[in-house]
Amino acid sequence: MSLGLPVILASASPRRQSLLKQILPEFKVIPADLDEDALTVPDPFLTAQNLALAKAKWVYSQHPNHLVLGGDTVVAVREEAGFVQYSKPTSTEDAKRMLNALSGTTHVVATGVAIIWPDGDFSFVERSEVTFRSLTDEQIESYIATGDPMDKAGAYGLQGIGAEFVEEVVGLRTNVIGYPIERVQEELRRLGHID
């Protein structure tokens, strides 16, 4: 499947790279250099979309005449005062805090996707809901000791050991992993970039 333009994925995430390879065998990977905290707003859906678009624009500004794909995933728990958002943990204590917050709850996974090419841009947010089992301190500490949660939004990955904590996913599982590849393919087709 070819897009007619050289493609760049503006993300260092190995999960996004693996998912994108399912529909595009050839693309470059150039991560954006951004202050993500500065683009975080109270709405997790807007945060995900803003970050995906900013990453894609940053890379596109240096590589015009390419099609650039951006992405960002936010895990969020709705509380009385609004959403509490979780990105990647900054420490093992931060990971423990996140997993305790997700334990026994249903949370939202919002992945923003941005597509920029010489004639335009398009972005969207895909939403999935994930219900966690109640976790013990021992389960959380054992999982953190594997190192698996440290590079993942919300401190868990659906494609790894963290899948054991998940009771139910409503929505695209690929979205929870980090890139809703079915929707990406659909939008690339709708925008005329693939047949």
Backbone torsions as a table, in degrees:
resi	resn	phi	psi	omega
1	MET	NA	122.6	-176.3
2	SER	-119.3	146.9	-179.1
3	LEU	-99.9	-5.9	-179.3
4	GLY	79.6	-8.3	176.0
5	LEU	-131.2	149.0	172.2
6	PRO	-64.3	141.1	-173.1
7	VAL	-110.4	138.8	173.9
8	ILE	-124.8	132.3	171.1
9	LEU	-96.0	118.2	-177.3
10	ALA	-88.4	58.8	-177.5
11	SER	-158.9	138.6	177.0
12	ALA	-89.7	-2.1	-175.3
13	SER	-64.5	121.5	177.0
14	PRO	-64.8	-28.3	177.3
15	ARG	-66.9	-43.9	178.7
16	ARG	-63.4	-40.9	179.4
17	GLN	-60.9	-45.5	-179.3
18	SER	-63.8	-42.4	179.8
19	LEU	-67.4	-41.7	-179.2
20	LEU	-64.7	-32.3	178.6
21	LYS	-62.9	-19.4	177.7
22	GLN	-65.7	-27.2	-179.0
23	ILE	-118.1	-20.5	180.0
24	LEU	-132.2	108.1	-177.4
25	PRO	-69.9	-24.6	-175.5
26	GLU	-126.0	123.3	172.6
27	PHE	-164.2	156.9	175.0
28	LYS	-92.8	157.2	174.8
29	VAL	-117.1	117.6	177.6
30	ILE	-134.2	100.7	179.8
31	PRO	-68.1	146.3	176.6
32	ALA	-82.1	151.2	178.7
33	ASP	-108.9	91.9	-174.3
34	LEU	-130.9	156.6	169.5
35	ASP	-88.8	96.0	-174.7
36	GLU	-65.7	-33.4	179.9
37	ASP	-60.3	-34.1	-178.2
38	ALA	-68.7	-20.0	-178.1
39	LEU	-102.7	4.6	179.8
40	THR	-83.9	127.8	178.7
41	VAL	-122.0	167.7	-176.4
42	PRO	-60.6	-26.4	-179.5
43	ASP	-87.6	114.0	-176.3
44	PRO	-63.0	-29.7	-179.6
45	PHE	-70.0	-41.3	177.2
46	LEU	-69.9	-37.3	176.2
47	THR	-58.9	-49.4	-178.5
48	ALA	-60.9	-43.5	-179.3
49	GLN	-68.9	-44.2	178.8
50	ASN	-58.5	-45.1	-177.9
51	LEU	-67.6	-41.7	178.4
52	ALA	-61.2	-44.1	-178.8
53	LEU	-68.4	-42.2	179.8
54	ALA	-63.5	-41.2	178.4
55	LYS	-62.6	-46.6	-179.2
56	ALA	-64.1	-41.8	-179.9
57	LYS	-65.6	-39.4	-180.0
58	TRP	-60.9	-46.2	180.0
59	VAL	-70.0	-41.8	-178.5
60	TYR	-62.6	-34.8	-179.4
61	SER	-60.8	-26.1	179.1
62	GLN	-99.1	-13.2	-177.3
63	HIS	-136.6	65.0	176.9
64	PRO	-65.5	167.7	-177.0
65	ASN	64.5	25.2	171.7
66	HIS	-123.3	164.5	166.9
67	LEU	-102.7	121.2	-176.2
68	VAL	-111.7	132.2	177.7
69	LEU	-110.9	124.7	175.9
70	GLY	-109.6	163.1	177.8
71	GLY	-161.6	147.8	173.6
72	ASP	-155.7	139.9	-178.2
73	THR	-118.4	133.8	177.6
74	VAL	-124.4	132.8	173.2
75	VAL	-101.8	132.7	-175.6
76	ALA	-140.2	141.8	176.6
77	VAL	-115.2	129.2	179.3
78	ARG	-80.9	127.5	175.3
79	GLU	-124.3	174.6	-176.2
80	GLU	-55.2	-40.8	-176.6
81	ALA	-83.5	-0.7	-177.8
82	GLY	128.7	-161.9	-178.2
83	PHE	-85.8	141.3	166.8
84	VAL	-104.7	124.3	-175.2
85	GLN	-101.0	143.8	179.0
86	TYR	-126.7	122.2	173.2
87	SER	-101.2	-143.2	178.3
88	LYS	-77.9	141.1	178.3
89	PRO	-66.6	146.5	-179.7
90	THR	-95.3	-11.2	-179.4
91	SER	-161.0	172.0	177.2
92	THR	-66.1	-34.2	177.1
93	GLU	-65.7	-38.6	177.8
94	ASP	-64.9	-41.7	177.5
95	ALA	-61.7	-42.7	179.0
96	LYS	-62.1	-42.2	178.6
97	ARG	-60.4	-44.4	-179.5
98	MET	-64.4	-48.0	-177.4
99	LEU	-65.6	-35.5	174.3
100	ASN	-63.5	-38.5	179.9
101	ALA	-68.5	-34.1	-178.2
102	LEU	-82.5	-23.3	-177.4
103	SER	-54.4	125.3	175.5
104	GLY	70.8	17.0	-178.8
105	THR	-124.9	169.1	169.0
106	THR	-106.2	127.9	179.8
107	HIS	-125.1	167.7	-178.5
108	VAL	-104.2	138.6	170.9
109	VAL	-114.8	117.1	-180.0
110	ALA	-112.4	121.2	176.3
111	THR	-114.9	120.0	174.3
112	GLY	-87.2	140.5	177.2
113	VAL	-129.7	133.0	176.4
114	ALA	-124.5	140.1	177.5
115	ILE	-126.5	120.8	179.5
116	ILE	-126.1	134.1	178.6
117	TRP	-143.0	172.1	-173.5
118	PRO	-56.4	-27.3	-176.7
119	ASP	-101.7	4.4	179.9
120	GLY	167.0	-171.4	175.3
121	ASP	-151.3	159.3	-179.1
122	PHE	-152.3	141.1	176.1
123	SER	-143.1	156.4	178.7
124	PHE	-154.8	168.2	175.7
125	VAL	-125.0	129.2	174.7
126	GLU	-101.9	137.3	-176.0
127	ARG	-118.9	134.5	171.9
128	SER	-131.1	154.6	175.3
129	GLU	-116.7	133.7	-176.6
130	VAL	-123.8	128.8	176.7
131	THR	-105.9	125.5	179.0
132	PHE	-95.2	146.1	166.9
133	ARG	-68.9	165.1	171.9
134	SER	-74.8	129.6	-175.6
135	LEU	-107.0	144.9	175.1
136	THR	-87.6	161.8	176.2
137	ASP	-59.2	-37.7	-179.1
138	GLU	-64.5	-42.2	178.6
139	GLN	-62.6	-43.5	-179.2
140	ILE	-64.2	-47.3	-178.1
141	GLU	-65.6	-38.1	178.9
142	SER	-64.9	-41.0	179.4
143	TYR	-66.5	-44.5	-180.0
144	ILE	-61.9	-36.1	-179.8
145	ALA	-62.8	-22.0	178.0
146	THR	-74.6	-18.4	-176.7
147	GLY	83.7	-9.3	-175.8
148	ASP	-59.1	-38.7	-174.6
149	PRO	-76.3	-9.7	-165.9
150	MET	-72.8	-18.8	179.3
151	ASP	-116.5	27.0	-175.3
152	LYS	-128.1	137.6	176.3
153	ALA	-59.0	132.3	-179.4
154	GLY	78.3	0.9	176.3
155	ALA	66.9	29.9	172.7
156	TYR	-154.5	159.0	176.7
157	GLY	-127.5	132.8	179.7
158	LEU	-70.6	-24.5	-175.7
159	GLN	-88.1	-0.6	-178.2
160	GLY	-126.0	-146.5	-177.8
161	ILE	-60.4	-31.6	-178.8
162	GLY	-60.4	-19.1	179.0
163	ALA	-60.6	-25.6	179.6
164	GLU	-64.0	-22.2	-177.8
165	PHE	-84.2	-12.0	-170.4
166	VAL	-92.8	125.4	175.4
167	GLU	-87.6	-39.8	-174.3
168	GLU	-154.7	144.7	171.8
169	VAL	-124.6	125.8	173.8
170	VAL	-110.2	114.7	-175.4
171	GLY	117.1	-171.7	-177.0
172	LEU	-71.5	127.5	177.2
173	ARG	-67.1	-34.9	179.1
174	THR	-62.8	-29.3	177.2
175	ASN	-64.1	-40.8	179.5
176	VAL	-68.8	-34.8	178.0
177	ILE	-69.0	-28.6	175.1
178	GLY	140.3	-8.0	178.2
179	TYR	-159.6	114.4	-177.2
180	PRO	-75.8	78.0	-166.5
181	ILE	-62.2	-30.7	177.5
182	GLU	-62.7	-43.7	179.4
183	ARG	-71.5	-37.0	177.2
184	VAL	-59.0	-47.3	179.8
185	GLN	-61.9	-42.8	179.5
186	GLU	-60.8	-43.7	-178.4
187	GLU	-71.2	-38.6	176.3
188	LEU	-61.4	-38.2	178.0
189	ARG	-68.5	-45.3	-178.6
190	ARG	-63.4	-35.2	179.5
191	LEU	-80.6	-2.8	175.8
192	GLY	86.5	15.2	-178.4
193	HIS	-88.1	-22.2	175.4
194	ILE	-135.8	157.3	179.3
195	ASP	-77.0	NA	NA
